[in-house]
């Protein structure tokens, strides 16, 4: 459930007219509902209230520090994948002891920053990374806690680009190799503490089955490691629970929770979850204004001021986002059209062959389910200014990211001085 709704055919974000926000702040514009963010977190967190657990919001889904701070205030932990996300988490007020550091390519510098902050644990993805972590902790004279991300080789039934738990994926390591690395760390890497096991099979999952399959394999590993004298205290089951974009029916958090709790009963571990999309996806919209319409013998085009630099998912994944008029009920004819942006790429589209009400220049459109992997994946391609972001709270709004200026585009860039050629003297 979200708090975007129509009142007298005008779209509202909580208590504010989307049209008013667009007129005052310009477009393209990302709008987030604080009430929706809080509701989604509470629903997910309360589903696991019967067991020890820590919900670690996955910052990569939406990294604006106002969004992160909203979850801080709800008691969330955080899943990070870079030093920049660590910085954002700390700026937003996160407690380092509730942070887990994931990702296949952590640098020594990033490891050092996280160790000095005192994060909960590192989710390690290779033997070389494990040894690097030990070396960095040793140089700092500290101990670092870790979990190994174990690849369960489970098909998550999702888009191949966001599948992470198959043998052919770059993430994690195989079970037998993981056992060897845990034992090696216990006996040889004196600056590390084996604290947990991590598994993550993909994103936008719409079935409980793949989660259960992964857990069945992972809990056997917990018992095997304990026989080796390695006391596993945390089981990080990752994120990946999907949302509805176009008719999908992902399991509700309580149904997901029942399956996870049932499969992990008796393990005596604290469960860690890394939800991202399920918390923020439907808490945000992207508002764009129609610039022109265009008809060819083959197609109808609705050209808008938001491009693939603002919302990459349709061009990258072919992903579906519902598009609704900010002012509906005008009685326009229903047409089939491509909704496209100003970028010089054929892949610059928000929708293809979409049945929708005919639009005219100046109309506002709302791209739904844009709170996750929207602004966070945006860019300055074609030297386009990135959009503004606004948070709505009841009848108030707060600009949480100013629209960029042309000066922002070249900030940090330098033109080297022109070298003057030295003329040689002729000898006579």
C-alpha positions in Angstrom: 0.0 0.0 0.0 1.2 3.5 -0.8 -0.1 7.0 -0.2 -0.4 8.2 -3.8 -4.1 8.6 -4.7 -6.5 10.6 -6.8 -8.8 13.2 -5.4 -11.3 14.7 -7.9 -9.2 13.2 -10.7 -6.0 14.9 -9.5 -3.0 12.8 -8.2 -1.9 13.5 -4.7 1.2 12.5 -2.8 -0.2 12.2 0.8 -1.8 15.6 1.3 -0.2 17.5 -1.5 -1.2 17.9 -5.2 1.5 16.4 -7.5 0.6 19.1 -10.0 1.5 21.8 -7.5 4.8 20.2 -6.7 5.7 19.9 -10.4 4.7 23.6 -11.0 6.7 24.8 -8.0 9.8 22.6 -8.4 9.9 21.7 -12.1 10.3 18.4 -13.8 11.6 15.7 -14.0 10.9 15.4 -10.3 11.2 12.4 -7.9 8.6 12.5 -5.2 8.7 10.2 -2.1 6.0 9.6 0.5 7.5 9.5 4.0 4.4 7.8 5.3 4.7 5.0 2.8 8.4 4.5 3.7 7.5 4.2 7.3 4.6 1.9 6.7 6.6 -0.5 4.5 9.4 -0.7 7.1 7.0 -1.4 10.0 5.1 -4.1 8.0 8.4 -5.9 7.1 10.0 -5.6 10.5 6.9 -6.6 12.5 6.6 -9.8 10.4 9.7 -11.1 12.2 8.9 -9.9 15.7 8.8 -13.4 17.1 12.5 -14.1 16.3 15.8 -12.3 16.9 16.4 -10.3 13.7 17.9 -7.2 12.2 16.4 -5.4 9.2 19.3 -3.8 7.2 17.8 -1.5 4.5 19.8 -2.0 1.3 21.0 1.6 0.6 21.7 0.9 -3.1 18.0 0.9 -3.8 17.7 4.6 -2.8 20.6 6.3 -1.2 19.3 9.8 -0.4 20.3 10.5 3.2 16.7 11.7 3.9 15.4 8.3 2.9 18.1 6.6 4.9 17.4 8.8 7.9 13.7 7.9 7.8 14.7 4.3 8.3 17.3 5.2 11.0 14.4 6.7 12.9 12.4 3.5 12.5 15.2 1.4 14.0 16.7 0.0 10.8 20.2 -1.3 10.2 21.8 -1.0 6.8 23.3 -3.0 4.0 26.1 -1.2 2.1 28.2 -2.0 -0.9 30.7 0.8 -1.0 32.6 3.3 1.0 30.3 6.0 -0.3 27.3 4.2 1.0 29.0 3.9 4.4 29.6 7.6 4.3 25.9 8.2 3.5 24.7 5.9 6.3 26.9 7.7 8.8 25.7 11.1 7.6 22.1 9.9 8.0 22.7 9.0 11.6 23.1 5.2 11.3 24.7 3.3 14.1 27.8 1.4 12.7 27.0 -1.7 14.8 23.9 -2.2 12.6 25.8 -2.1 9.3 26.7 -5.0 7.1 29.2 -4.5 4.2 28.4 -6.6 1.1 29.7 -6.6 -2.5 32.4 -8.4 -4.5 34.9 -5.6 -4.9 35.6 -3.9 -1.6 38.9 -2.0 -1.6 41.5 -2.1 1.3 40.7 1.6 1.9 36.9 0.9 2.1 37.6 -2.0 4.5 39.7 0.2 6.7 37.0 2.9 6.9 34.4 0.3 7.9 36.7 -1.4 10.5 37.5 2.0 12.1 33.7 2.8 12.3 33.1 -0.5 14.0 30.5 -2.1 11.6 28.7 -5.3 12.5 30.3 -7.6 9.9 31.6 -7.9 6.3 29.9 -10.2 3.9 33.0 -11.7 2.2 32.8 -13.0 -1.4 36.2 -14.6 -2.1 39.2 -16.2 -0.5 41.4 -13.3 -1.6 39.0 -10.8 -0.1 39.1 -12.7 3.2 42.9 -12.5 3.3 42.8 -8.8 2.4 40.3 -8.1 5.2 42.6 -9.9 7.7 45.6 -7.9 6.5 43.8 -4.6 6.8 42.4 -5.4 10.3 45.9 -6.4 11.3 47.4 -3.1 10.2 44.8 -1.3 12.2 45.3 -3.4 15.3 41.6 -4.4 15.3 39.4 -7.4 14.8 36.9 -7.6 11.9 33.9 -9.9 12.0 32.8 -11.6 8.8 30.3 -13.8 7.1 31.0 -15.6 3.9 28.5 -15.2 1.1 27.7 -18.7 0.1 26.3 -19.2 -3.4 23.4 -21.8 -3.0 23.0 -22.3 -6.8 19.3 -21.6 -6.6 17.3 -20.2 -9.6 15.5 -17.1 -8.3 13.1 -17.0 -11.2 13.8 -13.4 -11.9 15.5 -11.2 -14.6 19.0 -12.7 -15.4 20.6 -9.3 -14.8 19.5 -9.3 -11.2 19.9 -13.0 -10.5 22.8 -13.5 -8.0 22.6 -17.0 -6.6 23.5 -19.3 -9.5 26.9 -20.9 -10.1 27.5 -18.8 -13.1 27.0 -15.5 -11.2 29.9 -13.5 -9.9 28.5 -13.4 -6.4 29.5 -15.6 -3.4 31.4 -18.9 -3.3 30.4 -22.5 -3.4 29.5 -24.4 -0.2 32.5 -26.7 -0.1 34.9 -23.9 -0.8 33.2 -21.8 1.9 33.7 -24.5 4.5 37.5 -24.6 3.7 37.7 -20.8 4.0 35.9 -20.7 7.3 38.2 -23.4 8.8 41.3 -21.6 7.3 40.2 -18.3 8.8 39.6 -19.9 12.2 43.1 -21.5 12.3 45.2 -18.9 10.5 43.6 -15.4 10.2 44.0 -14.1 13.7 42.5 -10.7 13.0 39.1 -12.1 11.9 36.1 -13.4 13.7 33.8 -15.8 11.8 30.4 -14.5 13.0 27.8 -15.4 10.3 26.8 -16.9 7.0 25.4 -14.8 4.1 23.3 -15.8 1.2 21.5 -13.7 -1.4 19.9 -15.2 -4.6 18.6 -12.2 -6.5 16.2 -9.2 -6.7 12.5 -8.7 -7.5 11.6 -12.3 -6.5 7.9 -13.0 -6.6 7.9 -16.5 -5.1 8.7 -17.9 -1.7 10.1 -21.2 -3.1 13.6 -19.9 -4.1 14.1 -18.4 -0.7 13.2 -21.7 1.0 15.4 -23.7 -1.3 18.4 -21.5 -0.5 17.7 -21.7 3.3 17.5 -25.5 3.2 21.1 -25.6 1.9 22.3 -22.8 4.1 21.0 -24.3 7.4 22.9 -27.5 6.7 26.0 -25.4 6.4 25.4 -23.7 9.7 25.4 -27.2 11.4 28.5 -28.3 9.5 30.4 -25.3 10.6 29.4 -25.6 14.2 30.8 -29.2 14.2 34.1 -27.6 13.1 34.0 -25.3 16.2 32.9 -22.2 14.3 30.1 -20.5 16.3 27.7 -19.0 13.7 25.6 -16.3 15.4 24.1 -14.5 12.4 22.3 -15.8 9.3 22.0 -13.1 6.6 19.3 -14.3 4.2 19.7 -11.2 2.0 16.9 -9.3 0.3 15.2 -9.6 -3.0 11.5 -9.7 -2.1 9.7 -8.2 -5.1 7.0 -5.6 -5.6 4.1 -5.1 -8.1 5.1 -3.3 -11.2 2.7 -5.0 -13.7 0.4 -7.6 -12.3 3.1 -9.5 -10.3 1.8 -11.0 -7.0 4.9 -11.2 -4.8 4.3 -12.8 -1.4 3.4 -10.4 1.4 6.1 -9.9 4.1 4.1 -12.0 6.6 3.9 -14.9 4.2 7.6 -14.6 3.5 8.3 -14.4 7.2 6.4 -17.5 8.0 8.4 -19.5 5.5 11.8 -18.1 6.7 10.9 -18.6 10.4 9.8 -22.2 9.7 13.0 -23.1 7.8 15.3 -21.6 10.4 13.6 -22.9 13.5 16.0 -24.3 16.0 19.2 -22.8 14.4 19.6 -20.3 17.3 20.8 -17.5 15.1 19.9 -13.8 14.7 18.4 -13.3 11.2 19.6 -10.4 9.1 17.5 -9.1 6.2 18.5 -6.7 3.4 15.3 -5.4 1.9 15.6 -2.6 -0.6 13.0 -2.4 -3.4 10.2 -3.8 -1.2 10.6 -0.8 1.2 11.1 2.1 -1.2 10.0 1.0 -4.7 6.3 2.0 -4.4 7.1 4.9 -2.1 8.2 7.0 -5.0 7.1 8.4 -8.3 8.9 10.2 -11.2 6.9 13.1 -12.5 7.6 14.2 -16.1 6.1 16.7 -18.4 5.1 16.1 -22.0 7.1 18.2 -24.4 5.7 17.0 -27.8 3.7 14.3 -29.5 4.7 12.8 -32.8 3.0 10.4 -35.2 4.7 8.3 -37.8 3.2 5.7 -40.1 4.4 3.0 -37.6 4.2 4.7 -34.2 2.7 7.2 -31.8 5.4 8.9 -29.7 4.9 10.9 -26.5 8.1 12.8 -25.9 8.7 13.8 -22.3 11.4 15.7 -20.4 12.5 12.6 -18.4 15.0 10.4 -20.1 17.0 7.2 -19.6 19.5 9.3 -17.6 16.7 9.9 -15.1 15.2 6.4 -15.1 17.5 3.7 -16.5 15.5 0.5 -15.7 13.3 0.4 -18.8 16.2 0.9 -21.2 18.5 -1.4 -19.2 16.2 -4.3 -18.3 13.1 -3.6 -20.4 11.4 -3.1 -17.1 7.7 -2.1 -16.8 6.6 1.0 -14.9 3.0 2.0 -14.8 2.4 5.5 -16.2 -0.6 7.6 -15.1 -1.8 11.1 -15.9 -1.4 13.5 -13.0 -4.8 15.0 -14.2 -7.1 12.2 -15.4 -10.6 12.0 -16.8 -10.1 14.5 -19.6 -11.7 12.1 -22.1 -8.9 11.8 -24.5 -8.8 8.8 -26.9 -6.9 5.7 -25.8 -3.9 5.2 -28.1 -0.9 2.8 -28.2 2.3 4.9 -27.9 6.0 4.8 -26.9 6.8 7.2 -24.1 10.3 8.4 -24.9 12.8 11.0 -23.6 15.2 13.5 -25.1 18.4 11.3 -25.0 20.2 10.5 -28.2 19.7 6.7 -27.9 17.1 4.4 -29.3 17.0 2.8 -25.9 15.8 6.0 -24.3 12.2 5.1 -23.5 10.1 4.8 -20.4 7.4 2.6 -22.1 6.9 0.9 -25.4 3.7 0.1 -27.1 1.7 1.2 -24.1 -2.0 1.7 -24.2 -2.7 5.0 -22.6 -4.8 8.1 -22.8 -3.6 10.5 -25.6 -1.5 13.3 -24.1 -0.7 16.8 -25.3 2.2 19.1 -24.7 2.3 20.4 -21.2 0.5 17.4 -19.6 2.1 15.8 -16.5 2.6 12.1 -16.3 3.5 10.1 -13.1 5.8 7.1 -13.6 4.9 4.7 -10.7 7.1 2.4 -8.6 10.1 4.7 -9.1 11.4 4.9 -5.6 13.9 2.1 -6.0 16.8 2.1 -8.5 15.5 5.4 -10.0 17.6 8.4 -8.9 20.3 6.2 -7.5 21.0 4.9 -11.1 20.6 8.3 -12.8 23.5 10.0 -14.6 24.5 13.2 -16.5 24.5 11.5 -19.9 24.1 14.0 -22.7 25.1 16.6 -20.1 21.6 16.4 -18.7 20.9 17.9 -15.2 19.8 15.3 -12.7 16.3 15.7 -11.3 15.3 17.1 -7.9 14.1 14.9 -5.2 11.4 15.8 -2.7 10.0 14.2 0.4 6.3 14.7 1.3 5.2 14.5 4.8 1.4 15.0 5.1 0.8 18.5 3.8 4.4 19.6 3.9 7.2 18.9 1.4 11.0 19.1 1.7 13.5 19.3 -1.2 15.9 16.6 -0.2 18.1 16.9 -3.3 18.3 20.2 -5.3 18.0 20.1 -9.1 21.5 20.3 -10.6 22.7 23.4 -12.3 24.9 23.7 -15.4 27.8 24.7 -13.0 27.3 21.3 -11.3 28.0 19.6 -14.6 31.6 20.8 -14.8 32.4 21.0 -11.0 35.8 19.4 -10.5 36.7 19.5 -14.2 39.9 21.4 -15.2 41.2 22.5 -18.6 45.0 22.0 -18.7 47.1 25.1 -19.6 48.1 25.4 -23.2 51.8 24.7 -23.7 53.4 27.5 -25.7 55.7 26.2 -28.4 59.4 27.4 -28.1 60.7 28.6 -31.4 64.3 27.5 -32.2 66.8 30.2 -33.4 68.2 29.7 -36.9 72.0 29.6 -37.2 73.4 31.6 -40.0 
